Amino acid sequence: MIKKFGLLLVILQFTACTELQNLAGTLAESGALTNAQIGQGLKDALEIGIGKGSDRLSMTDGYLKSQYKVLLPPEAQKVTKKLRDLGFGQLEDKLIQRINRGAEDAAKKAKPIFVSAIKSMSFDDAMNILMGEKNSATNFLNNSTRTSLYNEFSPVINNSLDKVEANKLWSEIVDKYNKIPFITKVNPDLGDYVTNQALNGLFSMVEKEELNIRSNVSARSTDLLKKVFAKQDN
């Protein structure tokens, strides 16, 4: 068994395309890990990271009281600063709380979209992730799911913003601001902004979990994960 894992550790040092192709056959012949096991190990790692990331962010205060807190867009900050000076400071606090509640609500929808992308990932995709940078899995998901996630997140975010009356409050804030004489009127798309910020926070959380699995042995919750990532322990 030690010899088999030793073979895996040596082979996984190489990054050239031909060496990656030889990896599959060598592992299969040695009985160490099959192509399917390597691919499944990476998929397990991604599902673990995504599950933890999206679950944490979807909790109450998952966004609001974390480093992924969604702040107001620059245009809104200009508006709320002016209104705060005029005695409407509490509106900003309410709006920030409500847009983060919307983001937390939408985060519940992320996992199935990610899992679908993971299940369709090829063996070559898995090997490129394993042999790539420490955030290769996160980058893969960002590139392959960002657009579809936005399309799915956007209506959820806007519905959530409506549910917590954030859009209504934002309209009231903009209305008050636009009535101030001699100012440039504003009306940024709050839903688009919150959607993109929520996705940025989600991918950041997934990346954090990916790095944890790659560097922390105790985070590898299955024997397969331990075998696939064993090379990084040396």
C-alpha positions as CSV (number, residue, x, y, z in Angstrom):
1,M,0.0,0.0,0.0
2,I,2.8,2.4,0.8
3,K,4.4,1.7,-2.5
4,K,1.2,2.4,-4.3
5,F,0.7,5.8,-2.6
6,G,4.4,6.5,-3.2
7,L,3.8,6.0,-6.9
8,L,0.8,8.4,-6.8
9,L,2.8,11.0,-5.0
10,V,5.6,10.9,-7.6
11,I,3.4,10.9,-10.6
12,L,1.3,13.8,-9.4
13,Q,4.4,16.0,-9.4
14,F,4.3,16.4,-13.2
15,T,2.2,19.0,-15.0
16,A,2.8,18.4,-18.7
17,C,-0.2,17.2,-20.7
18,T,1.4,13.9,-21.7
19,E,2.3,13.1,-18.1
20,L,-1.2,13.8,-17.0
21,Q,-2.4,11.4,-19.7
22,N,0.0,8.7,-18.5
23,L,-1.2,9.2,-14.9
24,A,-4.5,7.5,-15.6
25,G,-3.0,4.4,-17.1
26,T,-0.2,4.1,-14.5
27,L,-2.6,4.4,-11.6
28,A,-5.0,1.9,-13.0
29,E,-2.2,-0.6,-13.6
30,S,-0.8,-0.1,-10.1
31,G,-4.2,-0.5,-8.5
32,A,-3.7,2.7,-6.5
33,L,-6.5,4.9,-7.7
34,T,-8.6,4.7,-10.9
35,N,-9.6,7.5,-13.1
36,A,-13.1,7.4,-11.6
37,Q,-11.8,7.5,-8.1
38,I,-9.6,10.5,-8.8
39,G,-12.4,12.3,-10.5
40,Q,-14.8,11.4,-7.7
41,G,-12.4,12.6,-5.0
42,L,-12.2,16.0,-6.6
43,K,-15.9,16.1,-6.9
44,D,-16.3,15.2,-3.3
45,A,-13.9,18.0,-2.3
46,L,-15.9,20.5,-4.4
47,E,-19.2,19.4,-3.0
48,I,-17.9,19.7,0.6
49,G,-16.6,23.2,0.0
50,I,-19.7,24.3,-1.7
51,G,-21.9,22.8,0.9
52,K,-20.1,24.5,3.7
53,G,-19.8,27.8,1.9
54,S,-23.4,28.1,0.8
55,D,-24.8,26.8,4.0
56,R,-22.9,29.3,6.1
57,L,-23.8,32.2,3.9
58,S,-27.5,31.2,3.8
59,M,-27.8,31.4,7.6
60,T,-29.2,34.5,9.3
61,D,-26.3,37.0,9.4
62,G,-24.3,34.7,7.1
63,Y,-23.5,37.7,5.0
64,L,-24.4,40.6,7.3
65,K,-22.0,39.7,10.1
66,S,-19.2,38.2,8.0
67,Q,-16.3,39.4,5.9
68,Y,-18.7,38.9,2.9
69,K,-21.1,41.6,4.1
70,V,-22.8,43.3,1.1
71,L,-22.3,47.1,1.4
72,L,-24.2,49.7,-0.6
73,P,-23.0,50.5,-4.1
74,P,-21.0,53.8,-4.5
75,E,-24.1,55.6,-5.8
76,A,-26.1,54.6,-2.8
77,Q,-23.4,55.6,-0.4
78,K,-23.5,59.1,-1.9
79,V,-27.2,59.1,-1.4
80,T,-27.2,57.8,2.1
81,K,-24.4,60.1,3.2
82,K,-26.5,63.1,2.1
83,L,-29.6,61.8,3.7
84,R,-27.7,61.0,6.9
85,D,-26.6,64.6,7.0
86,L,-30.3,65.5,6.7
87,G,-31.3,63.2,9.6
88,F,-32.2,60.1,7.8
89,G,-29.2,57.9,8.9
90,Q,-31.4,55.1,10.1
91,L,-32.5,54.4,6.5
92,E,-29.0,53.3,5.6
93,D,-28.7,50.8,8.4
94,K,-32.0,49.3,7.5
95,L,-31.2,49.0,3.9
96,I,-27.8,47.3,4.5
97,Q,-29.5,44.8,6.8
98,R,-32.2,44.1,4.2
99,I,-30.0,43.6,1.2
100,N,-27.9,41.2,3.2
101,R,-31.0,39.3,4.2
102,G,-31.8,39.1,0.5
103,A,-28.3,37.7,-0.2
104,E,-28.7,35.1,2.6
105,D,-32.0,34.0,1.2
106,A,-30.6,33.6,-2.3
107,A,-27.5,31.6,-1.1
108,K,-29.8,28.7,-0.4
109,K,-30.3,28.3,-4.2
110,A,-26.6,28.1,-5.0
111,K,-25.7,24.5,-4.1
112,P,-27.8,22.7,-6.7
113,I,-26.4,24.8,-9.4
114,F,-22.8,24.1,-8.3
115,V,-23.5,20.4,-7.8
116,S,-24.8,20.1,-11.4
117,A,-21.6,21.7,-12.8
118,I,-19.5,19.4,-10.6
119,K,-21.3,16.2,-11.8
120,S,-20.8,17.2,-15.4
121,M,-17.0,17.8,-14.8
122,S,-14.8,15.6,-17.0
123,F,-11.7,13.6,-15.8
124,D,-9.5,16.1,-17.6
125,D,-11.2,19.0,-15.7
126,A,-10.6,17.1,-12.4
127,M,-6.9,16.5,-13.2
128,N,-6.4,20.1,-14.2
129,I,-7.9,21.2,-10.9
130,L,-5.8,18.7,-8.9
131,M,-2.6,19.7,-10.7
132,G,-3.4,23.5,-10.8
133,E,-3.3,26.4,-8.4
134,K,-4.8,26.1,-5.0
135,N,-7.9,27.9,-6.1
136,S,-8.3,26.0,-9.4
137,A,-11.6,24.4,-8.4
138,T,-13.1,27.7,-7.5
139,N,-11.9,29.3,-10.7
140,F,-13.4,26.3,-12.7
141,L,-16.7,26.9,-11.0
142,N,-16.5,30.6,-11.5
143,N,-15.8,30.2,-15.2
144,S,-18.4,27.5,-15.8
145,T,-21.3,28.6,-13.6
146,R,-21.0,32.4,-13.1
147,T,-23.5,33.3,-15.9
148,S,-26.0,30.6,-15.0
149,L,-25.7,31.4,-11.3
150,Y,-26.4,35.1,-12.1
151,N,-29.4,34.2,-14.1
152,E,-30.7,32.0,-11.3
153,F,-29.6,34.3,-8.5
154,S,-31.0,37.6,-9.9
155,P,-34.7,36.8,-9.6
156,V,-34.2,35.2,-6.3
157,I,-32.3,38.2,-5.0
158,N,-34.9,40.6,-6.4
159,N,-37.7,38.5,-4.9
160,S,-35.9,38.4,-1.6
161,L,-35.3,42.2,-1.7
162,D,-39.0,42.6,-2.3
163,K,-39.8,40.2,0.5
164,V,-37.8,42.1,3.0
165,E,-38.9,45.4,1.4
166,A,-35.4,46.4,0.5
167,N,-36.4,47.5,-3.0
168,K,-39.2,49.6,-1.5
169,L,-36.9,51.2,1.0
170,W,-34.3,51.9,-1.7
171,S,-37.0,53.5,-3.8
172,E,-38.0,55.7,-0.9
173,I,-34.4,56.7,-0.3
174,V,-33.8,57.5,-3.9
175,D,-37.1,59.5,-4.0
176,K,-36.0,61.5,-1.0
177,Y,-32.6,62.1,-2.4
178,N,-33.8,63.1,-5.9
179,K,-36.0,65.7,-4.4
180,I,-33.0,67.6,-3.0
181,P,-32.4,70.7,-5.1
182,F,-29.4,70.9,-7.4
183,I,-28.2,67.3,-7.2
184,T,-27.6,64.8,-9.9
185,K,-30.4,62.3,-9.7
186,V,-29.5,58.6,-9.2
187,N,-31.3,55.3,-9.6
188,P,-28.8,52.4,-9.7
189,D,-30.0,48.9,-10.1
190,L,-29.9,47.6,-6.6
191,G,-30.8,44.0,-7.6
192,D,-27.9,43.7,-10.1
193,Y,-25.4,45.1,-7.6
194,V,-26.5,42.8,-4.7
195,T,-26.6,39.8,-7.0
196,N,-23.0,40.3,-8.1
197,Q,-21.8,41.1,-4.6
198,A,-23.6,38.0,-3.2
199,L,-21.9,35.8,-5.9
200,N,-18.5,37.3,-5.1
201,G,-19.0,36.4,-1.5
202,L,-20.1,32.9,-2.3
203,F,-17.1,32.2,-4.5
204,S,-14.8,33.6,-1.8
205,M,-16.3,31.3,0.7
206,V,-15.9,28.3,-1.6
207,E,-12.3,29.2,-2.3
208,K,-11.7,29.4,1.5
209,E,-13.1,25.8,1.9
210,E,-11.1,24.6,-1.1
211,L,-7.8,25.9,0.4
212,N,-8.8,24.3,3.7
213,I,-9.3,20.9,2.1
214,R,-6.0,21.2,0.2
215,S,-3.9,22.2,3.2
216,N,-5.7,20.7,6.2
217,V,-5.6,16.9,6.5
218,S,-8.4,16.9,9.1
219,A,-10.7,18.6,6.6
220,R,-10.6,15.6,4.3
221,S,-13.6,13.8,5.6
222,T,-13.4,10.7,3.4
223,D,-10.7,8.1,2.7
224,L,-10.9,8.9,-1.0
225,L,-10.2,12.6,-0.3
226,K,-7.2,11.7,1.8
227,K,-5.8,9.5,-1.0
228,V,-6.4,12.0,-3.8
229,F,-4.8,14.9,-1.9
230,A,-2.0,12.9,-0.3
231,K,0.7,14.3,-2.5
232,Q,0.2,17.7,-1.0
233,D,1.3,16.5,2.4
234,N,4.9,16.1,1.3
